Amino acid sequence: MNQPVVHGFFDEATFTVSYIVSDAETRQAAIIDSVLDYDPASGRTQTTSADALIAHARENDLRIDWILETHIHADHLTAAPYLRDQLGGRIGIGEHVVVVQDTFKNIFNQKDLTTDGRQFDELFADGNEFAIGNIDARVLRTPGHTPACITYVIGDAAFVGDTLFMPDFGTARTDFPGGNAAGLYDSIQRIFALPDATRLFMCHDYKAPGRDHYAWETSVEEQRRNNIHINQGVSRDDFIKVREQRDSKLGMPKLILPSIQVNVRAGELPDAEDNDIRYLKIPLNAL
């Protein structure tokens, strides 16, 4: 059994795809890149997106072993702690999350933030192996978008986070702290070295120009042939030049400030202050 069942859940507010990946035989499963709904205008959080994952897991009698993050997201808050409370499972992320924690601890003056990754249940190193039921899974370190990005290869499927988008949309930005266009190129080559038929699942889709629907599944072969930024005819130097030029013109994600300061804590919201209200910080002129 090498083919997991994959269900994608699209959150249009953040253009994020969350996944439930399961073994049909054992009904054991993992959740990848969940979303906690957040309204920046009101500061309100809701669990509508996460509740859809919970409903699917319960309706299909799935047992959640893992709640996985491909990286520290800058465009949405994770619902990992809420999902763990509701469904069980262990929260996992790449071991280089400690670099991201160390970078942003000072920016947000998070004096109580420990930067050893202990907020997560599992820190994965490159090449680590685990399982979803009877389906083998392993970790590829794929930095470039951030230093902590990893790809989960689960059976014949790979979950690439923000490293790649659909072929008609290209690749991830590399201008965040610790990002690197050369590193992204090298990481994508590791993904391209997987078998051609490997199913690739994106973390985001924004509808490329000329496409009227959202999409988030492709293959290694399709990406290698058709990705507009990094197909087999694009050299490393040309990719770096184009990627860096594009990055220099991009604005910041609208949820980057709340997202990062929550996600470096594995999704735990800040403690309430003495008025029983929780607060997130907005650093002025710091980014």
C-alpha positions in Angstrom: 0.0 0.0 0.0 1.8 3.1 -1.2 -0.9 5.5 -2.1 -2.5 7.6 0.7 -5.9 9.0 0.4 -5.6 12.8 0.2 -8.4 15.3 0.8 -7.7 19.0 0.3 -9.6 21.8 2.1 -9.2 25.2 0.5 -9.4 28.4 2.6 -10.2 31.2 0.2 -9.5 33.9 2.7 -5.8 33.0 2.8 -5.6 30.9 -0.4 -4.3 28.0 1.7 -4.9 24.3 1.2 -4.9 22.1 4.2 -4.8 18.3 3.8 -5.9 15.2 5.6 -3.7 12.3 4.4 -4.8 8.9 5.4 -4.2 5.2 5.0 -7.4 3.6 3.8 -6.5 0.2 5.4 -5.7 1.4 9.0 -7.7 4.7 8.9 -4.7 6.4 10.5 -4.1 9.9 9.2 -2.1 13.2 9.3 -3.3 16.8 9.0 -0.9 19.1 7.1 -0.9 22.9 7.2 -4.1 23.7 9.0 -5.7 27.2 9.2 -7.0 29.1 12.2 -9.4 31.8 10.8 -8.3 35.3 11.8 -9.9 38.6 10.9 -7.2 41.4 11.1 -9.8 44.2 11.3 -11.5 42.9 14.4 -8.8 40.7 15.9 -11.2 37.8 16.1 -10.3 34.2 15.6 -12.6 31.4 14.5 -12.3 27.7 14.0 -14.5 27.2 10.9 -11.7 26.0 8.7 -10.3 23.6 11.3 -13.8 22.4 12.2 -14.2 21.2 8.6 -11.1 19.0 9.1 -12.4 17.7 12.4 -15.8 16.8 10.8 -14.1 15.0 8.0 -11.9 13.0 10.4 -14.8 12.0 12.6 -17.2 11.2 9.7 -14.6 8.9 8.2 -13.4 7.4 11.5 -9.9 8.6 11.0 -7.3 8.5 13.8 -5.0 11.5 13.7 -1.4 10.6 14.4 0.3 13.7 13.2 -0.5 17.4 12.8 2.3 18.6 10.5 3.6 22.0 9.4 5.7 22.4 6.3 7.2 25.6 7.7 6.4 28.7 9.8 3.7 30.3 7.7 3.6 34.1 7.1 0.1 34.2 5.6 -2.1 32.3 8.0 -2.3 31.2 11.6 -2.1 27.5 12.3 -4.9 25.7 14.1 -2.5 22.9 15.3 -3.2 23.2 19.1 -6.9 23.3 18.6 -6.8 20.2 16.3 -4.6 18.3 18.8 -7.1 19.1 21.6 -10.0 17.8 19.5 -8.4 14.9 17.7 -5.1 14.0 19.3 -1.9 13.6 17.4 1.6 15.1 17.6 2.6 18.5 16.1 5.6 18.2 13.9 7.8 20.7 12.0 11.4 20.8 10.6 14.2 21.1 13.1 15.4 24.4 11.6 12.3 26.1 13.1 14.8 27.2 15.8 16.5 29.5 13.3 13.1 31.2 12.6 12.3 31.4 16.3 15.7 33.1 17.0 15.2 35.6 14.1 11.8 36.8 15.2 12.1 36.6 19.0 13.9 39.9 19.0 11.6 41.6 16.3 8.5 40.9 18.4 10.4 41.2 21.8 9.0 37.8 22.8 11.1 37.5 25.9 9.4 34.3 27.1 9.9 32.5 23.7 12.3 29.7 24.0 14.2 29.1 20.7 14.8 25.4 20.9 11.6 24.3 19.3 10.2 22.7 22.4 6.7 24.2 21.6 6.4 21.4 19.0 6.1 17.7 19.7 8.5 16.6 17.0 11.3 18.3 15.2 12.1 16.5 11.9 15.6 16.3 10.5 16.3 15.7 6.8 15.8 12.1 6.0 13.7 11.3 9.1 11.2 8.5 8.5 7.8 7.9 10.0 4.6 6.3 8.9 0.9 7.0 8.3 -0.6 3.7 9.2 1.1 1.2 6.8 2.3 4.0 4.4 5.9 5.0 4.7 6.7 8.7 5.0 10.0 10.6 5.0 11.2 14.2 5.3 13.1 16.2 2.7 14.6 19.4 3.9 13.7 22.0 1.2 14.8 25.5 2.4 14.8 28.6 0.3 11.4 30.2 1.0 12.4 30.0 4.7 15.2 28.1 6.4 12.8 25.7 8.1 10.9 24.5 5.0 10.5 20.8 4.6 8.6 18.5 2.2 6.7 15.5 3.5 6.9 12.5 1.1 4.1 10.1 2.1 3.8 7.1 -0.2 3.4 8.4 -3.7 2.5 11.9 -2.6 4.6 14.9 -1.6 3.5 18.0 0.3 5.7 20.8 -0.7 4.5 23.7 1.4 5.2 27.0 -0.3 8.3 25.8 -2.2 6.3 25.3 -5.4 3.0 26.6 -6.8 1.1 25.1 -9.7 3.2 25.1 -12.8 1.4 28.1 -14.3 2.1 30.2 -11.2 5.7 29.3 -10.4 7.7 29.2 -7.2 7.8 30.7 -3.7 9.3 34.1 -2.8 12.7 34.0 -1.1 13.0 37.5 0.5 11.9 36.6 4.0 14.6 36.5 6.7 16.7 33.4 6.0 15.3 32.9 2.5 17.5 32.3 -0.4 16.9 32.0 -4.2 19.9 29.7 -4.7 18.7 27.5 -1.9 15.2 27.3 -3.3 16.6 26.2 -6.7 18.6 23.4 -5.0 15.6 22.3 -2.9 13.3 22.1 -5.9 15.9 19.9 -7.6 15.5 17.5 -4.7 11.8 17.4 -5.3 12.3 17.0 -9.1 14.5 13.9 -8.3 11.4 12.1 -7.0 9.7 9.7 -9.4 7.9 11.4 -12.2 4.5 10.1 -11.2 4.8 11.5 -7.6 1.8 13.5 -6.8 2.7 17.0 -5.6 0.3 19.0 -3.4 0.6 22.7 -3.0 0.0 24.7 0.1 -1.5 27.7 -1.8 -3.1 28.6 -5.1 -4.0 32.1 -6.4 -5.4 31.3 -9.8 -2.8 32.0 -12.4 -3.8 34.5 -15.2 -6.1 32.8 -17.6 -7.1 30.1 -15.2 -10.7 30.4 -13.7 -10.5 27.8 -11.0 -8.3 26.9 -8.0 -6.0 23.9 -8.3 -3.4 22.4 -5.9 -2.4 18.9 -7.3 0.2 18.3 -9.9 3.1 15.9 -10.5 6.9 15.9 -10.5 6.9 15.4 -14.3 4.4 18.2 -14.9 6.3 20.6 -12.7 9.7 19.7 -14.3 8.3 20.2 -17.8 6.0 23.2 -17.3 6.8 25.3 -14.3 7.1 28.9 -15.6 10.0 29.7 -13.2 12.0 26.5 -12.9 11.3 24.0 -15.7 14.1 21.7 -17.0 15.2 24.4 -19.5 16.0 27.0 -16.8 19.5 27.3 -15.5 20.3 27.9 -11.8 21.7 31.4 -12.5 18.7 32.4 -14.6 16.3 31.2 -11.9 18.1 33.1 -9.2 18.1 36.3 -11.3 14.4 36.1 -12.1 13.4 35.1 -8.6 15.3 37.9 -7.0 13.9 40.5 -9.4 10.3 39.3 -8.7 10.9 39.3 -5.0 12.1 42.9 -5.0 8.7 44.0 -6.2 6.5 42.0 -3.8 4.6 43.5 -0.9 4.4 41.9 2.5 1.6 39.3 3.2 -1.2 41.0 5.0 -1.2 38.5 7.9 2.6 38.2 8.3 2.7 40.0 11.7 0.1 38.0 13.5 0.9 34.8 11.8 4.6 34.6 12.6 4.3 35.5 16.3 1.7 32.8 16.8 3.2 30.1 14.5 6.6 30.2 16.1 4.8 29.1 19.3 3.3 26.1 17.4 0.0 28.0 17.2 -0.4 28.8 20.9 -1.9 32.3 21.3 -0.3 34.7 23.8 -1.3 34.5 27.4 -4.1 36.9 28.5 -2.9 40.0 30.3 -4.3 41.1 33.7 -7.5 42.4 31.9 -8.1 38.8 30.5 -7.5 40.0 27.0 -4.8 38.5 24.7 -2.7 40.8 22.5 -0.6 40.5 19.4 2.1 43.0 18.6 2.7 45.2 15.6 6.4 46.3 15.4 6.6 49.7 13.8 9.3 50.3 11.1 11.0 47.0 12.0 10.4 44.9 8.8 
